[in-house]
Amino acid sequence: MRFTLLVLAFLFQSLTYAQTYKSLISEAEKKYNEKVYPKSVELYKRAFKLEQKNRTDFYNAACSAALMKDTRLALDWLNQAFNKGYINIRHMKTDSDLAVLHAKNEWKELVGRMQTKVDKIEANYDKPLQAKLLAIYDEDQKYRKQIDSLSQKYGFNSREVQNHWKMIEQKDSANLVEVKAILDQYGWLGEDKVGPQANMTLFLVIQHADLATQQKYLPMMREAVKTKKAEPSSLALLEDRVALGEGRRQTYGSQIGQDNDGKAYVLPMNDPDNVDKRRADVGLPPLADYVKYWDLKWDVADYKKRLPEYEKKSGIK
């Protein structure tokens, strides 16, 4: 009996530990988005005292450090990201956040070491497919990154922003034709065939597609997660989108709606009490941390009370 209690205690502590780390990382990302880089760096430091596993977190931390001109810390975190498996050299070399590092000898050494590793890994890649998917990735992300600045300048519902979204829809349609052709011919290509960024392109384009397309490729992505060719966290977002598109409640709370006045809310969701357990199972941070990006405070009791209102707004049953 004592052994069982000890195991349960250990599991509880481990879960609390992981959530604390994720909470700090989420807050650090929020401060980065708010351009409060010293606070972002402070939060990353606190998080890394708890855990040092995630290559992407180290990379993002390096960006915050570089933007506050702490080049030594930024390079240290970039090296840790590389040591933990970060090899997206294409993104790193063009990331404007890291521009302050380019004149440093340590930067050139890191780029050289990363390129050597990348060349070995990519020896068996399908280079033409990788190049095509990377070009699509750039098209998918380039114009979306401009939405926030346009919204701040002209207003979220302005003609300028609406015209920009129309252009994005046109780009999405062209990208979708190419990605569907790739998926239909090759299936869901894993990182081992095209690299991480090109692999992510498949999800992004399907995520931004119409409901019928999402429904068609959802089973393929589920199989890809089972064979480790896609991320469970990405699949969770697609599952939520399809559910809402079909008039059902979402599972992971990943999809956010907006009132006419621009106020955000979590779209209708099943079993709100246990959402954080489901999110943890697929590698997503706690919902309270996730919704901070939209300046929301997660209150499960209030959410359940207002759920009928949210369902009516969204046409969800």
Short mmCIF file of the C-alpha atoms (twelve columns), coordinates in Angstrom:
data_MODEL
# 
_entry.id   MODEL 
# 
loop_
_atom_site.group_PDB 
_atom_site.id 
_atom_site.type_symbol 
_atom_site.label_atom_id 
_atom_site.label_alt_id 
_atom_site.label_comp_id 
_atom_site.label_asym_id 
_atom_site.label_seq_id 
_atom_site.Cartn_x 
_atom_site.Cartn_y 
_atom_site.Cartn_z 
_atom_site.pdbx_PDB_model_num 
ATOM 1   C CA . MET A 1   0.000   0.000  0.000   1 
ATOM 2   C CA . ARG A 2   2.800   2.464  0.849   1 
ATOM 3   C CA . PHE A 3   4.459   1.768  -2.527  1 
ATOM 4   C CA . THR A 4   1.255   2.674  -4.361  1 
ATOM 5   C CA . LEU A 5   0.909   5.894  -2.411  1 
ATOM 6   C CA . LEU A 6   4.505   6.810  -3.155  1 
ATOM 7   C CA . VAL A 7   3.960   6.211  -6.858  1 
ATOM 8   C CA . LEU A 8   0.832   8.353  -6.846  1 
ATOM 9   C CA . ALA A 9   2.653   11.111 -5.016  1 
ATOM 10  C CA . PHE A 10  5.489   10.962 -7.522  1 
ATOM 11  C CA . LEU A 11  3.076   11.155 -10.450 1 
ATOM 12  C CA . PHE A 12  1.316   14.133 -8.938  1 
ATOM 13  C CA . GLN A 13  4.603   15.925 -8.345  1 
ATOM 14  C CA . SER A 14  5.752   15.187 -11.892 1 
ATOM 15  C CA . LEU A 15  2.544   16.604 -13.349 1 
ATOM 16  C CA . THR A 16  2.770   19.727 -11.212 1 
ATOM 17  C CA . TYR A 17  6.420   20.110 -12.209 1 
ATOM 18  C CA . ALA A 18  5.631   19.876 -15.915 1 
ATOM 19  C CA . GLN A 19  2.769   22.343 -15.685 1 
ATOM 20  C CA . THR A 20  4.930   24.813 -13.806 1 
ATOM 21  C CA . TYR A 21  7.564   24.639 -16.535 1 
ATOM 22  C CA . LYS A 22  4.950   25.041 -19.263 1 
ATOM 23  C CA . SER A 23  3.339   27.929 -17.417 1 
ATOM 24  C CA . LEU A 24  6.646   29.768 -17.252 1 
ATOM 25  C CA . ILE A 25  7.361   29.096 -20.914 1 
ATOM 26  C CA . SER A 26  3.905   30.302 -21.908 1 
ATOM 27  C CA . GLU A 27  4.358   33.498 -19.903 1 
ATOM 28  C CA . ALA A 28  7.809   34.004 -21.424 1 
ATOM 29  C CA . GLU A 29  6.331   33.701 -24.916 1 
ATOM 30  C CA . LYS A 30  3.605   36.202 -24.017 1 
ATOM 31  C CA . LYS A 31  6.204   38.723 -22.829 1 
ATOM 32  C CA . TYR A 32  8.139   38.162 -26.052 1 
ATOM 33  C CA . ASN A 33  4.999   38.955 -28.072 1 
ATOM 34  C CA . GLU A 34  4.508   42.068 -25.962 1 
ATOM 35  C CA . LYS A 35  8.155   43.005 -26.681 1 
ATOM 36  C CA . VAL A 36  9.001   42.959 -22.963 1 
ATOM 37  C CA . TYR A 37  12.228  41.062 -23.610 1 
ATOM 38  C CA . PRO A 38  13.962  41.395 -20.183 1 
ATOM 39  C CA . LYS A 39  10.916  39.871 -18.463 1 
ATOM 40  C CA . SER A 40  10.729  37.161 -21.128 1 
ATOM 41  C CA . VAL A 41  14.378  36.269 -20.503 1 
ATOM 42  C CA . GLU A 42  13.833  36.202 -16.754 1 
ATOM 43  C CA . LEU A 43  10.931  33.766 -17.166 1 
ATOM 44  C CA . TYR A 44  12.947  31.517 -19.486 1 
ATOM 45  C CA . LYS A 45  15.750  31.414 -16.910 1 
ATOM 46  C CA . ARG A 46  13.288  30.323 -14.231 1 
ATOM 47  C CA . ALA A 47  11.836  27.672 -16.518 1 
ATOM 48  C CA . PHE A 48  15.252  26.228 -17.416 1 
ATOM 49  C CA . LYS A 49  16.023  25.773 -13.731 1 
ATOM 50  C CA . LEU A 50  13.158  23.270 -13.721 1 
ATOM 51  C CA . GLU A 51  13.717  21.510 -17.032 1 
ATOM 52  C CA . GLN A 52  16.178  21.587 -19.940 1 
ATOM 53  C CA . LYS A 53  14.761  19.355 -22.649 1 
ATOM 54  C CA . ASN A 54  12.917  21.330 -25.301 1 
ATOM 55  C CA . ARG A 55  15.057  22.553 -28.198 1 
ATOM 56  C CA . THR A 56  12.404  24.977 -29.438 1 
ATOM 57  C CA . ASP A 57  12.100  26.633 -26.026 1 
ATOM 58  C CA . PHE A 58  15.853  27.231 -25.950 1 
ATOM 59  C CA . TYR A 59  15.727  28.689 -29.452 1 
ATOM 60  C CA . ASN A 60  12.853  31.019 -28.557 1 
ATOM 61  C CA . ALA A 61  14.662  32.042 -25.382 1 
ATOM 62  C CA . ALA A 62  17.719  32.916 -27.469 1 
ATOM 63  C CA . CYS A 63  15.559  35.223 -29.573 1 
ATOM 64  C CA . SER A 64  14.410  37.126 -26.489 1 
ATOM 65  C CA . ALA A 65  17.979  37.377 -25.209 1 
ATOM 66  C CA . ALA A 66  19.247  38.620 -28.575 1 
ATOM 67  C CA . LEU A 67  16.526  41.265 -28.754 1 
ATOM 68  C CA . MET A 68  17.631  42.646 -25.388 1 
ATOM 69  C CA . LYS A 69  21.242  42.620 -26.719 1 
ATOM 70  C CA . ASP A 70  22.500  39.921 -24.358 1 
ATOM 71  C CA . THR A 71  24.530  38.227 -27.079 1 
ATOM 72  C CA . ARG A 72  26.442  35.926 -24.730 1 
ATOM 73  C CA . LEU A 73  23.261  34.458 -23.259 1 
ATOM 74  C CA . ALA A 74  21.592  34.256 -26.674 1 
ATOM 75  C CA . LEU A 75  24.501  32.263 -28.103 1 
ATOM 76  C CA . ASP A 76  24.583  29.997 -25.054 1 
ATOM 77  C CA . TRP A 77  20.879  29.197 -25.453 1 
ATOM 78  C CA . LEU A 78  21.249  28.690 -29.209 1 
ATOM 79  C CA . ASN A 79  24.048  26.200 -28.574 1 
ATOM 80  C CA . GLN A 80  21.852  24.382 -26.081 1 
ATOM 81  C CA . ALA A 81  19.048  24.296 -28.654 1 
ATOM 82  C CA . PHE A 82  21.460  22.802 -31.187 1 
ATOM 83  C CA . ASN A 83  22.801  20.259 -28.683 1 
ATOM 84  C CA . LYS A 84  19.220  19.158 -28.012 1 
ATOM 85  C CA . GLY A 85  18.502  18.630 -31.698 1 
ATOM 86  C CA . TYR A 86  17.564  22.014 -33.195 1 
ATOM 87  C CA . ILE A 87  18.710  21.963 -36.826 1 
ATOM 88  C CA . ASN A 88  16.413  24.409 -38.628 1 
ATOM 89  C CA . ILE A 89  19.360  26.358 -39.994 1 
ATOM 90  C CA . ARG A 90  17.303  27.895 -42.778 1 
ATOM 91  C CA . HIS A 91  15.038  29.628 -40.285 1 
ATOM 92  C CA . MET A 92  17.839  30.535 -37.883 1 
ATOM 93  C CA . LYS A 93  19.946  32.278 -40.547 1 
ATOM 94  C CA . THR A 94  17.029  34.427 -41.703 1 
ATOM 95  C CA . ASP A 95  15.483  35.159 -38.297 1 
ATOM 96  C CA . SER A 96  15.711  38.928 -37.800 1 
ATOM 97  C CA . ASP A 97  15.533  38.423 -34.005 1 
ATOM 98  C CA . LEU A 98  19.080  37.043 -34.146 1 
ATOM 99  C CA . ALA A 99  20.606  39.681 -36.443 1 
ATOM 100 C CA . VAL A 100 22.690  41.134 -33.596 1 
ATOM 101 C CA . LEU A 101 24.600  37.839 -33.398 1 
ATOM 102 C CA . HIS A 102 25.745  37.637 -37.020 1 
ATOM 103 C CA . ALA A 103 29.014  39.491 -36.504 1 
ATOM 104 C CA . LYS A 104 30.080  37.219 -33.648 1 
ATOM 105 C CA . ASN A 105 32.668  34.491 -34.244 1 
ATOM 106 C CA . GLU A 106 30.618  32.177 -32.013 1 
ATOM 107 C CA . TRP A 107 27.662  32.615 -34.374 1 
ATOM 108 C CA . LYS A 108 29.739  31.642 -37.399 1 
ATOM 109 C CA . GLU A 109 31.098  28.611 -35.567 1 
ATOM 110 C CA . LEU A 110 27.585  27.512 -34.562 1 
ATOM 111 C CA . VAL A 111 26.268  27.949 -38.111 1 
ATOM 112 C CA . GLY A 112 29.193  25.890 -39.412 1 
ATOM 113 C CA . ARG A 113 28.608  23.058 -36.940 1 
ATOM 114 C CA . MET A 114 24.884  23.082 -37.618 1 
ATOM 115 C CA . GLN A 115 25.398  23.039 -41.387 1 
ATOM 116 C CA . THR A 116 27.703  20.024 -41.101 1 
ATOM 117 C CA . LYS A 117 25.087  18.158 -39.074 1 
ATOM 118 C CA . VAL A 118 22.270  19.209 -41.400 1 
ATOM 119 C CA . ASP A 119 24.190  18.037 -44.477 1 
ATOM 120 C CA . LYS A 120 24.580  14.567 -42.937 1 
ATOM 121 C CA . ILE A 121 20.932  14.360 -41.886 1 
ATOM 122 C CA . GLU A 122 19.602  15.666 -45.194 1 
ATOM 123 C CA . ALA A 123 21.657  13.246 -47.299 1 
ATOM 124 C CA . ASN A 124 18.599  10.982 -47.571 1 
ATOM 125 C CA . TYR A 125 15.986  13.723 -47.896 1 
ATOM 126 C CA . ASP A 126 13.810  14.128 -50.970 1 
ATOM 127 C CA . LYS A 127 15.326  17.521 -51.826 1 
ATOM 128 C CA . PRO A 128 12.852  18.556 -54.571 1 
ATOM 129 C CA . LEU A 129 9.885   17.832 -52.291 1 
ATOM 130 C CA . GLN A 130 11.566  19.577 -49.382 1 
ATOM 131 C CA . ALA A 131 12.238  22.675 -51.486 1 
ATOM 132 C CA . LYS A 132 8.639   22.765 -52.711 1 
ATOM 133 C CA . LEU A 133 7.214   22.428 -49.193 1 
ATOM 134 C CA . LEU A 134 9.567   25.066 -47.788 1 
ATOM 135 C CA . ALA A 135 8.443   27.527 -50.460 1 
ATOM 136 C CA . ILE A 136 4.821   26.793 -49.549 1 
ATOM 137 C CA . TYR A 137 5.657   27.299 -45.858 1 
ATOM 138 C CA . ASP A 138 7.016   30.761 -46.644 1 
ATOM 139 C CA . GLU A 139 3.858   31.655 -48.572 1 
ATOM 140 C CA . ASP A 140 1.617   30.356 -45.795 1 
ATOM 141 C CA . GLN A 141 3.337   32.317 -43.036 1 
ATOM 142 C CA . LYS A 142 4.580   35.501 -44.714 1 
ATOM 143 C CA . TYR A 143 1.242   37.275 -45.070 1 
ATOM 144 C CA . ARG A 144 -0.223  35.966 -41.811 1 
ATOM 145 C CA . LYS A 145 2.637   37.601 -39.919 1 
ATOM 146 C CA . GLN A 146 1.462   40.976 -41.233 1 
ATOM 147 C CA . ILE A 147 -2.058  40.712 -39.770 1 
ATOM 148 C CA . ASP A 148 -1.221  41.986 -36.273 1 
ATOM 149 C CA . SER A 149 0.557   45.118 -37.507 1 
ATOM 150 C CA . LEU A 150 -2.212  45.863 -40.019 1 
ATOM 151 C CA . SER A 151 -4.871  45.371 -37.331 1 
ATOM 152 C CA . GLN A 152 -3.057  47.738 -34.985 1 
ATOM 153 C CA . LYS A 153 -2.697  50.335 -37.728 1 
ATOM 154 C CA . TYR A 154 -6.146  50.167 -39.348 1 
ATOM 155 C CA . GLY A 155 -8.348  48.154 -36.962 1 
ATOM 156 C CA . PHE A 156 -9.282  44.470 -36.905 1 
ATOM 157 C CA . ASN A 157 -12.431 44.940 -39.025 1 
ATOM 158 C CA . SER A 158 -10.939 47.529 -41.400 1 
ATOM 159 C CA . ARG A 159 -11.113 47.279 -45.184 1 
ATOM 160 C CA . GLU A 160 -7.319  46.973 -45.298 1 
ATOM 161 C CA . VAL A 161 -7.322  43.930 -43.022 1 
ATOM 162 C CA . GLN A 162 -10.268 42.329 -44.828 1 
ATOM 163 C CA . ASN A 163 -8.514  42.779 -48.187 1 
ATOM 164 C CA . HIS A 164 -5.379  41.261 -46.720 1 
ATOM 165 C CA . TRP A 165 -7.351  38.210 -45.581 1 
ATOM 166 C CA . LYS A 166 -8.749  37.839 -49.111 1 
ATOM 167 C CA . MET A 167 -5.202  37.759 -50.444 1 
ATOM 168 C CA . ILE A 168 -4.281  35.126 -47.840 1 
ATOM 169 C CA . GLU A 169 -7.258  33.017 -48.946 1 
ATOM 170 C CA . GLN A 170 -6.035  33.179 -52.542 1 
ATOM 171 C CA . LYS A 171 -2.544  32.090 -51.478 1 
ATOM 172 C CA . ASP A 172 -4.037  29.293 -49.347 1 
ATOM 173 C CA . SER A 173 -5.999  27.965 -52.322 1 
ATOM 174 C CA . ALA A 174 -2.883  27.791 -54.485 1 
ATOM 175 C CA . ASN A 175 -0.859  26.168 -51.690 1 
ATOM 176 C CA . LEU A 176 -3.612  23.628 -51.043 1 
ATOM 177 C CA . VAL A 177 -3.549  22.371 -54.641 1 
ATOM 178 C CA . GLU A 178 0.155   21.561 -54.304 1 
ATOM 179 C CA . VAL A 179 -0.065  20.012 -50.825 1 
ATOM 180 C CA . LYS A 180 -3.033  17.813 -51.742 1 
ATOM 181 C CA . ALA A 181 -1.098  16.510 -54.736 1 
ATOM 182 C CA . ILE A 182 1.860   15.670 -52.472 1 
ATOM 183 C CA . LEU A 183 -0.303  13.967 -49.836 1 
ATOM 184 C CA . ASP A 184 -2.219  11.963 -52.422 1 
ATOM 185 C CA . GLN A 185 0.984   10.721 -54.026 1 
ATOM 186 C CA . TYR A 186 3.350   10.269 -51.071 1 
ATOM 187 C CA . GLY A 187 1.181   10.236 -47.946 1 
ATOM 188 C CA . TRP A 188 2.128   12.244 -44.847 1 
ATOM 189 C CA . LEU A 189 5.876   12.830 -45.192 1 
ATOM 190 C CA . GLY A 190 7.804   12.723 -41.917 1 
ATOM 191 C CA . GLU A 191 10.803  14.757 -40.796 1 
ATOM 192 C CA . ASP A 192 13.065  11.910 -41.909 1 
ATOM 193 C CA . LYS A 193 12.055  12.550 -45.539 1 
ATOM 194 C CA . VAL A 194 11.730  16.326 -45.794 1 
ATOM 195 C CA . GLY A 195 12.888  17.857 -42.492 1 
ATOM 196 C CA . PRO A 196 10.888  19.466 -39.658 1 
ATOM 197 C CA . GLN A 197 9.813   22.703 -41.316 1 
ATOM 198 C CA . ALA A 198 8.680   21.073 -44.545 1 
ATOM 199 C CA . ASN A 199 6.874   18.432 -42.481 1 
ATOM 200 C CA . MET A 200 5.064   21.183 -40.554 1 
ATOM 201 C CA . THR A 201 3.939   22.701 -43.871 1 
ATOM 202 C CA . LEU A 202 1.595   19.755 -44.475 1 
ATOM 203 C CA . PHE A 203 -0.268  20.443 -41.234 1 
ATOM 204 C CA . LEU A 204 -0.375  24.216 -41.689 1 
ATOM 205 C CA . VAL A 205 -1.890  24.073 -45.152 1 
ATOM 206 C CA . ILE A 206 -4.507  21.460 -44.179 1 
ATOM 207 C CA . GLN A 207 -5.261  23.416 -40.980 1 
ATOM 208 C CA . HIS A 208 -6.055  26.465 -43.121 1 
ATOM 209 C CA . ALA A 209 -8.123  24.516 -45.663 1 
ATOM 210 C CA . ASP A 210 -11.887 24.128 -46.038 1 
ATOM 211 C CA . LEU A 211 -13.792 21.653 -43.856 1 
ATOM 212 C CA . ALA A 212 -14.165 18.987 -46.562 1 
ATOM 213 C CA . THR A 213 -10.399 18.921 -47.088 1 
ATOM 214 C CA . GLN A 214 -9.742  18.769 -43.354 1 
ATOM 215 C CA . GLN A 215 -12.168 15.853 -43.031 1 
ATOM 216 C CA . LYS A 216 -10.482 14.027 -45.907 1 
ATOM 217 C CA . TYR A 217 -6.951  14.241 -44.508 1 
ATOM 218 C CA . LEU A 218 -7.717  13.976 -40.784 1 
ATOM 219 C CA . PRO A 219 -7.499  10.137 -40.807 1 
ATOM 220 C CA . MET A 220 -4.174  10.353 -42.651 1 
ATOM 221 C CA . MET A 221 -2.809  12.720 -40.003 1 
ATOM 222 C CA . ARG A 222 -4.026  10.461 -37.206 1 
ATOM 223 C CA . GLU A 223 -2.012  7.617  -38.733 1 
ATOM 224 C CA . ALA A 224 0.957   9.956  -39.164 1 
ATOM 225 C CA . VAL A 225 0.924   10.714 -35.420 1 
ATOM 226 C CA . LYS A 226 0.907   6.982  -34.647 1 
ATOM 227 C CA . THR A 227 4.019   6.523  -36.825 1 
ATOM 228 C CA . LYS A 228 5.646   9.702  -35.449 1 
ATOM 229 C CA . LYS A 229 5.430   11.537 -38.764 1 
ATOM 230 C CA . ALA A 230 3.283   14.310 -37.254 1 
ATOM 231 C CA . GLU A 231 2.986   15.971 -33.841 1 
ATOM 232 C CA . PRO A 232 0.105   15.067 -31.474 1 
ATOM 233 C CA . SER A 233 -0.237  18.742 -30.552 1 
ATOM 234 C CA . SER A 234 -0.792  19.669 -34.213 1 
ATOM 235 C CA . LEU A 235 -3.339  16.895 -34.636 1 
ATOM 236 C CA . ALA A 236 -5.225  18.215 -31.590 1 
ATOM 237 C CA . LEU A 237 -5.693  21.577 -33.318 1 
ATOM 238 C CA . LEU A 238 -7.009  19.912 -36.455 1 
ATOM 239 C CA . GLU A 239 -9.336  17.681 -34.424 1 
ATOM 240 C CA . ASP A 240 -10.791 20.791 -32.782 1 
ATOM 241 C CA . ARG A 241 -11.268 22.606 -36.083 1 
ATOM 242 C CA . VAL A 242 -13.044 19.664 -37.685 1 
ATOM 243 C CA . ALA A 243 -15.291 19.152 -34.655 1 
ATOM 244 C CA . LEU A 244 -16.408 22.785 -34.668 1 
ATOM 245 C CA . GLY A 245 -16.802 22.743 -38.445 1 
ATOM 246 C CA . GLU A 246 -19.131 19.779 -38.070 1 
ATOM 247 C CA . GLY A 247 -21.179 21.582 -35.429 1 
ATOM 248 C CA . ARG A 248 -19.708 19.702 -32.473 1 
ATOM 249 C CA . ARG A 249 -17.846 20.902 -29.385 1 
ATOM 250 C CA . GLN A 250 -14.067 20.907 -29.543 1 
ATOM 251 C CA . THR A 251 -11.908 18.724 -27.279 1 
ATOM 252 C CA . TYR A 252 -8.726  20.665 -26.506 1 
ATOM 253 C CA . GLY A 253 -9.947  24.279 -26.373 1 
ATOM 254 C CA . SER A 254 -7.512  25.340 -29.080 1 
ATOM 255 C CA . GLN A 255 -9.989  27.352 -31.133 1 
ATOM 256 C CA . ILE A 256 -10.851 30.879 -30.060 1 
ATOM 257 C CA . GLY A 257 -13.842 32.922 -31.196 1 
ATOM 258 C CA . GLN A 258 -14.435 36.672 -31.183 1 
ATOM 259 C CA . ASP A 259 -17.503 38.799 -30.491 1 
ATOM 260 C CA . ASN A 260 -18.451 41.625 -32.830 1 
ATOM 261 C CA . ASP A 261 -16.602 43.973 -30.495 1 
ATOM 262 C CA . GLY A 262 -13.436 41.877 -30.819 1 
ATOM 263 C CA . LYS A 263 -13.618 40.244 -27.386 1 
ATOM 264 C CA . ALA A 264 -12.220 36.716 -27.468 1 
ATOM 265 C CA . TYR A 265 -13.664 33.562 -25.894 1 
ATOM 266 C CA . VAL A 266 -12.946 29.823 -25.991 1 
ATOM 267 C CA . LEU A 267 -15.285 28.229 -28.505 1 
ATOM 268 C CA . PRO A 268 -17.633 25.505 -27.141 1 
ATOM 269 C CA . MET A 269 -15.732 22.610 -25.605 1 
ATOM 270 C CA . ASN A 270 -16.498 19.212 -24.097 1 
ATOM 271 C CA . ASP A 271 -15.739 18.486 -20.436 1 
ATOM 272 C CA . PRO A 272 -14.021 21.791 -19.537 1 
ATOM 273 C CA . ASP A 273 -13.065 20.448 -16.085 1 
ATOM 274 C CA . ASN A 274 -10.566 17.985 -17.560 1 
ATOM 275 C CA . VAL A 275 -9.276  19.965 -20.542 1 
ATOM 276 C CA . ASP A 276 -5.788  20.416 -19.077 1 
ATOM 277 C CA . LYS A 277 -5.323  16.665 -18.728 1 
ATOM 278 C CA . ARG A 278 -6.263  16.176 -22.375 1 
ATOM 279 C CA . ARG A 279 -3.976  19.017 -23.417 1 
ATOM 280 C CA . ALA A 280 -1.070  17.601 -21.415 1 
ATOM 281 C CA . ASP A 281 -1.576  14.215 -23.076 1 
ATOM 282 C CA . VAL A 282 -0.846  15.747 -26.497 1 
ATOM 283 C CA . GLY A 283 1.871   18.159 -25.397 1 
ATOM 284 C CA . LEU A 284 -0.158  21.366 -25.175 1 
ATOM 285 C CA . PRO A 285 0.248   23.861 -22.291 1 
ATOM 286 C CA . PRO A 286 -2.517  24.436 -19.727 1 
ATOM 287 C CA . LEU A 287 -5.473  26.344 -21.130 1 
ATOM 288 C CA . ALA A 288 -5.002  29.188 -18.638 1 
ATOM 289 C CA . ASP A 289 -1.583  29.852 -20.163 1 
ATOM 290 C CA . TYR A 290 -2.718  29.371 -23.753 1 
ATOM 291 C CA . VAL A 291 -5.557  31.919 -23.588 1 
ATOM 292 C CA . LYS A 292 -3.337  34.648 -22.161 1 
ATOM 293 C CA . TYR A 293 -2.323  35.460 -25.716 1 
ATOM 294 C CA . TRP A 294 -5.872  36.781 -26.228 1 
ATOM 295 C CA . ASP A 295 -5.840  38.531 -22.827 1 
ATOM 296 C CA . LEU A 296 -8.293  35.978 -21.449 1 
ATOM 297 C CA . LYS A 297 -8.438  34.627 -17.922 1 
ATOM 298 C CA . TRP A 298 -9.503  30.990 -17.770 1 
ATOM 299 C CA . ASP A 299 -12.247 30.415 -15.195 1 
ATOM 300 C CA . VAL A 300 -13.786 26.979 -15.669 1 
ATOM 301 C CA . ALA A 301 -16.836 27.693 -13.482 1 
ATOM 302 C CA . ASP A 302 -17.640 30.881 -15.383 1 
ATOM 303 C CA . TYR A 303 -17.040 29.119 -18.699 1 
ATOM 304 C CA . LYS A 304 -19.503 26.340 -17.906 1 
ATOM 305 C CA . LYS A 305 -22.063 28.945 -16.877 1 
ATOM 306 C CA . ARG A 306 -21.631 30.819 -20.169 1 
ATOM 307 C CA . LEU A 307 -21.325 27.747 -22.388 1 
ATOM 308 C CA . PRO A 308 -24.956 27.889 -23.637 1 
ATOM 309 C CA . GLU A 309 -24.328 31.493 -24.685 1 
ATOM 310 C CA . TYR A 310 -21.145 30.499 -26.532 1 
ATOM 311 C CA . GLU A 311 -22.944 27.609 -28.229 1 
ATOM 312 C CA . LYS A 312 -25.687 29.944 -29.438 1 
ATOM 313 C CA . LYS A 313 -23.121 32.399 -30.812 1 
ATOM 314 C CA . SER A 314 -21.245 29.639 -32.612 1 
ATOM 315 C CA . GLY A 315 -24.161 27.527 -33.782 1 
ATOM 316 C CA . ILE A 316 -22.732 24.552 -31.896 1 
ATOM 317 C CA . LYS A 317 -24.921 21.895 -30.264 1 
# 
